[in-house]
Amino acid sequence: MNTIDGPEALKKLSLKELTILAGELRETIIATCATNGGHLAPSLGVVELTIALHRVFNSPKDKIVWDVGHQAYAHKLLTGRREAFKTLRTLGGISGFPKRAESPHDAFDVGHSSTSISAALGMALARDLKQEHNKVLAVIGDGSMTGGLAYEGLNHAGHLNKDLVVILNDNEMSISENVGALSSFLSRTITNEFVHKIKKDVEGFLENLDGLGRGVLQVAKRAEESLKGLFTPGMLFEAFGFEYVGPIDGHNVELLMETLENVKRFDDAVLIHVLTKKGKGYAPAEANPSLFHGVGPFDVATGKVLKGKGGAASYTYIFGEAMKKIAEDNDKVVAITAAMPDGTGLSGFAAKYPERFFDVGIAEQHGVTFAAGLASQGFKPVFAVYSSFLQRAYDQVFHDVCLQNLPVVFAIDRAGVVGSDGPTHHGVFDLSYLRHLPAMTLMAPKDENELQHMLQTAINHDGPAAVRYPRGNGYGVAIDQICKDIPIGKAELLRDGIDGAVLAVGTMVYPALEAAEALAGEGLNLAVINMRFIKPLDKEMILSMAEKTGRLFTIEENVLQGGFGTAVLELLEGEGLDNVAVTRFGFPDCFIEQGEQPELRARYGLDASGIAARIRAALH
């Protein structure tokens, strides 16, 4: 592997050397993920496929679009980033996802699912408009095929029937040895250049005949589809207008290269169905692909995941426990997730209340409208979703929930910066894109105990409500045994003062308190308020503090544009209080880079020392 500085080097290797290379790629990926964490199992599953793609095609002239990008580590190693790979997912290092700014071999920035076919079709059309002659390929996993966008792309691509290759990486379906051998034979036959040409010529001849010829063509097509249908799921993709090839063994480099070489000569839309094993080559990942899908640092020898710092329970865990507790007393509570039962903490709820748990797949838009339908019939649906993924369903939140004032609860996990997954996954926009929606109640807890009370409040509220909370561990505070309602729109004064008032939201409350205590030693006496509600604001608290101190500091783990601080400015402007000085803390108008949460908060002045420094400068 040390001699591979670009895909062109693969074209000189023998089949035996390519097999050895696959093993070396896996060793490097495992070693790096063991240190940095990352999407291990998906990347291990497509090593041979990645080698075959770069051996047969000519990247970056030929465009390879990876869906989501969880599986792109081998691609990065083979495209000139071997030396930089040890910096994967670290501050200032290479991204865990394909990134156009990082390499010309990364054809499209990704990070969320189901986008590859649409993007690749756009590239294929652009190629034809420019009268160029390159191949465009989309590599999409079976999980991403639960997203509606994938089918929208398939439908359009099949209709246009342009020169486009879609590779379905299927690591869920099992196929017997005999059926596998037969499907391999069928795929080799179908993709044979001579057979493909004859088939097209005959189809053209029959279509040009009268009705009898077209009738013969329809009979022939049905016969071919029946044969395929006996052994493959190809009829679905044929219905979309694609030539279907597969299923084929995704770990057989020779067969992959032969199939890709044959398909390379096609000039219409083709879908290659490839069967792979998630976590291939690393026993712990093969045995538990869900755990190793996106994993933190682990011990390579045992596969044991290394514990993070701190022993406090995570916000996600507390949310899951609160859901079970609340559902025990309220049989109208149902839980919804978009293919993230473990990630959102709902696995325990699913086990205890299977009839009230719904996993809709990677389909956030459907999940929101599905929840609205439940709410319209008297249920209390809680949609647990990552902040960055809820962005995909903005219109449904507006049109199907808020416009009808339906009591859907959005449990927004991973709010704020999330760490090494970077800008595609940071949840720093939700306050802005939810705050302006009429009927929405929006809140954020200062700690894990307040989270369960806010969840109870949201469920008991007669209208749309959202509770946003961060990734990672809580503070280890005592957890009340009984969940109780919090008065809607009421803040909590934690520390009084006369030199200024710090209005803090969610994760920023405790750093604000720490900063205020530090500044107290310097003679600055600051009030600190846990705002709790971003909408509705505690108007009485804010105005009284403005009158008392004349100086407000708003702190949020969200972008400044349209966020909590903006809401405070709007309130003061509406009250004619233009003389109150306001300093807003938050993220600037940019996409936040990857890095550990404490690193990023410190970089943008959202830790205790950064908050203290800026308040000190403002007051002096």
Secondary structure as the mmCIF struct_conf table of DSSP 4:
data_model
#
loop_
_struct_conf.conf_type_id
_struct_conf.id
_struct_conf.beg_label_comp_id
_struct_conf.beg_label_asym_id
_struct_conf.beg_label_seq_id
_struct_conf.end_label_comp_id
_struct_conf.end_label_asym_id
_struct_conf.end_label_seq_id
TURN_TY1_P TURN_TY1_P1 ASN A 2 THR A 3
BEND BEND1 ASP A 5 GLY A 6
HELX_RH_3T_P HELX_RH_3T_P1 PRO A 7 LYS A 12
HELX_RH_AL_P HELX_RH_AL_P1 LEU A 15 ASN A 36
STRN STRN1 GLY A 38 GLY A 38
HELX_RH_AL_P HELX_RH_AL_P2 LEU A 40 GLY A 45
TURN_TY1_P TURN_TY1_P2 VAL A 46 VAL A 46
HELX_RH_AL_P HELX_RH_AL_P3 VAL A 47 VAL A 56
BEND BEND2 PHE A 57 PHE A 57
TURN_TY1_P TURN_TY1_P3 SER A 59 LYS A 61
BEND BEND3 ASP A 62 ASP A 62
STRN STRN2 LYS A 63 TRP A 66
BEND BEND4 ASP A 67 GLY A 69
TURN_TY1_P TURN_TY1_P4 HIS A 70 GLN A 71
HELX_RH_AL_P HELX_RH_AL_P4 TYR A 73 LEU A 78
TURN_TY1_P TURN_TY1_P5 THR A 79 GLY A 80
TURN_TY1_P TURN_TY1_P6 ARG A 82 ARG A 82
HELX_RH_3T_P HELX_RH_3T_P2 GLU A 83 THR A 87
TURN_TY1_P TURN_TY1_P7 LEU A 88 ARG A 89
BEND BEND5 THR A 90 THR A 90
TURN_TY1_P TURN_TY1_P8 LEU A 91 GLY A 92
BEND BEND6 GLY A 93 GLY A 93
BEND BEND7 GLY A 96 PHE A 97
TURN_TY1_P TURN_TY1_P9 ARG A 100 GLU A 102
TURN_TY1_P TURN_TY1_P10 PRO A 104 HIS A 105
BEND BEND8 PHE A 108 PHE A 108
BEND BEND9 HIS A 112 SER A 114
HELX_RH_AL_P HELX_RH_AL_P5 SER A 116 LEU A 129
TURN_TY1_P TURN_TY1_P11 LYS A 130 GLN A 131
STRN STRN3 VAL A 136 GLY A 141
TURN_TY1_P TURN_TY1_P12 ASP A 142 ASP A 142
HELX_RH_3T_P HELX_RH_3T_P3 GLY A 143 THR A 146
BEND BEND10 GLY A 147 GLY A 147
HELX_RH_AL_P HELX_RH_AL_P6 GLY A 148 LEU A 160
TURN_TY1_P TURN_TY1_P13 ASN A 161 ASN A 161
BEND BEND11 ASP A 163 ASP A 163
STRN STRN4 LEU A 164 ASP A 170
BEND BEND12 ASN A 171 GLU A 172
HELX_RH_AL_P HELX_RH_AL_P7 GLU A 177 THR A 191
HELX_RH_AL_P HELX_RH_AL_P8 GLU A 193 GLU A 207
TURN_TY1_P TURN_TY1_P14 ASN A 208 ASN A 208
BEND BEND13 LEU A 209 LEU A 209
HELX_RH_AL_P HELX_RH_AL_P9 GLY A 211 PHE A 231
BEND BEND14 PRO A 233 PRO A 233
HELX_RH_AL_P HELX_RH_AL_P10 GLY A 234 ALA A 239
TURN_TY1_P TURN_TY1_P15 PHE A 240 GLY A 241
HELX_LH_PP_P HELX_LH_PP_P1 PHE A 242 PHE A 242
STRN STRN5 GLU A 243 ASP A 249
TURN_TY1_P TURN_TY1_P16 GLY A 250 HIS A 251
HELX_RH_AL_P HELX_RH_AL_P11 VAL A 253 VAL A 263
TURN_TY1_P TURN_TY1_P17 LYS A 264 ARG A 265
BEND BEND15 ASP A 268 ASP A 268
STRN STRN6 ALA A 269 LEU A 275
TURN_TY1_P TURN_TY1_P18 LYS A 278 GLY A 281
HELX_RH_AL_P HELX_RH_AL_P12 ALA A 283 ALA A 287
TURN_TY1_P TURN_TY1_P19 PRO A 289 HIS A 293
BEND BEND16 GLY A 294 GLY A 294
STRN STRN7 VAL A 295 VAL A 295
STRN STRN8 PHE A 298 PHE A 298
TURN_TY1_P TURN_TY1_P20 VAL A 300 THR A 302
HELX_LH_PP_P HELX_LH_PP_P2 LYS A 304 LYS A 304
STRN STRN9 VAL A 305 VAL A 305
HELX_LH_PP_P HELX_LH_PP_P3 LEU A 306 LYS A 307
BEND BEND17 LYS A 309 LYS A 309
BEND BEND18 ALA A 312 ALA A 312
HELX_LH_PP_P HELX_LH_PP_P4 ALA A 313 ALA A 313
STRN STRN10 SER A 314 SER A 314
HELX_RH_AL_P HELX_RH_AL_P13 TYR A 315 ASP A 329
TURN_TY1_P TURN_TY1_P21 ASP A 331 LYS A 332
STRN STRN11 VAL A 333 THR A 337
BEND BEND19 ALA A 338 ALA A 339
TURN_TY1_P TURN_TY1_P22 PRO A 341 GLY A 345
HELX_RH_AL_P HELX_RH_AL_P14 SER A 347 LYS A 352
HELX_RH_3T_P HELX_RH_3T_P4 PRO A 354 ARG A 356
STRN STRN12 PHE A 357 ASP A 359
BEND BEND20 ILE A 362 ILE A 362
HELX_RH_AL_P HELX_RH_AL_P15 GLU A 364 SER A 376
TURN_TY1_P TURN_TY1_P23 GLN A 377 GLY A 378
STRN STRN13 LYS A 380 TYR A 386
HELX_RH_AL_P HELX_RH_AL_P16 SER A 387 LEU A 390
HELX_RH_3T_P HELX_RH_3T_P5 GLN A 391 ALA A 393
HELX_RH_AL_P HELX_RH_AL_P17 TYR A 394 GLN A 396
HELX_RH_PI_P HELX_RH_PI_P1 VAL A 397 CYS A 402
TURN_TY1_P TURN_TY1_P24 LEU A 403 ASN A 405
STRN STRN14 VAL A 409 ASP A 413
BEND BEND21 ARG A 414 ARG A 414
STRN STRN15 GLY A 416 GLY A 416
BEND BEND22 GLY A 419 GLY A 419
TURN_TY1_P TURN_TY1_P25 SER A 420 ASP A 421
HELX_RH_3T_P HELX_RH_3T_P6 GLY A 422 THR A 424
TURN_TY1_P TURN_TY1_P26 HIS A 425 HIS A 425
STRN STRN16 GLY A 427 GLY A 427
BEND BEND23 PHE A 429 PHE A 429
HELX_RH_AL_P HELX_RH_AL_P18 ASP A 430 ARG A 435
TURN_TY1_P TURN_TY1_P27 HIS A 436 HIS A 436
BEND BEND24 LEU A 437 LEU A 437
TURN_TY1_P TURN_TY1_P28 PRO A 438 ALA A 439
STRN STRN17 THR A 441 MET A 443
BEND BEND25 LYS A 446 ASP A 447
HELX_RH_AL_P HELX_RH_AL_P19 GLU A 448 ASN A 460
BEND BEND26 HIS A 461 GLY A 463
STRN STRN18 ALA A 465 ARG A 468
BEND BEND27 ARG A 471 GLY A 472
STRN STRN19 ASN A 473 ASN A 473
HELX_LH_PP_P HELX_LH_PP_P5 VAL A 477 ASP A 480
BEND BEND28 GLN A 481 ILE A 482
TURN_TY1_P TURN_TY1_P29 ILE A 488 GLY A 489
STRN STRN20 GLU A 492 ARG A 495
BEND BEND29 ILE A 498 ASP A 499
STRN STRN21 GLY A 500 ALA A 504
HELX_RH_3T_P HELX_RH_3T_P7 GLY A 506 MET A 508
HELX_RH_AL_P HELX_RH_AL_P20 VAL A 509 ALA A 520
TURN_TY1_P TURN_TY1_P30 GLY A 521 GLY A 523
STRN STRN22 LEU A 526 ASN A 530
STRN STRN23 PHE A 533 LYS A 535
BEND BEND30 PRO A 536 PRO A 536
HELX_RH_AL_P HELX_RH_AL_P21 LYS A 539 THR A 549
BEND BEND31 GLY A 550 GLY A 550
STRN STRN24 ARG A 551 VAL A 559
BEND BEND32 LEU A 560 LEU A 560
TURN_TY1_P TURN_TY1_P31 GLN A 561 GLY A 562
BEND BEND33 GLY A 563 GLY A 563
HELX_RH_AL_P HELX_RH_AL_P22 PHE A 564 GLY A 574
TURN_TY1_P TURN_TY1_P32 GLU A 575 GLY A 576
TURN_TY1_P TURN_TY1_P33 ASP A 578 ASN A 579
BEND BEND34 VAL A 580 VAL A 580
STRN STRN25 ALA A 581 PHE A 587
BEND BEND35 ASP A 589 CYS A 590
HELX_LH_PP_P HELX_LH_PP_P6 PHE A 591 GLN A 594
HELX_RH_AL_P HELX_RH_AL_P23 GLN A 597 ARG A 603
TURN_TY1_P TURN_TY1_P34 TYR A 604 GLY A 605
BEND BEND36 ASP A 607 ASP A 607
HELX_RH_AL_P HELX_RH_AL_P24 ALA A 608 LEU A 619
#
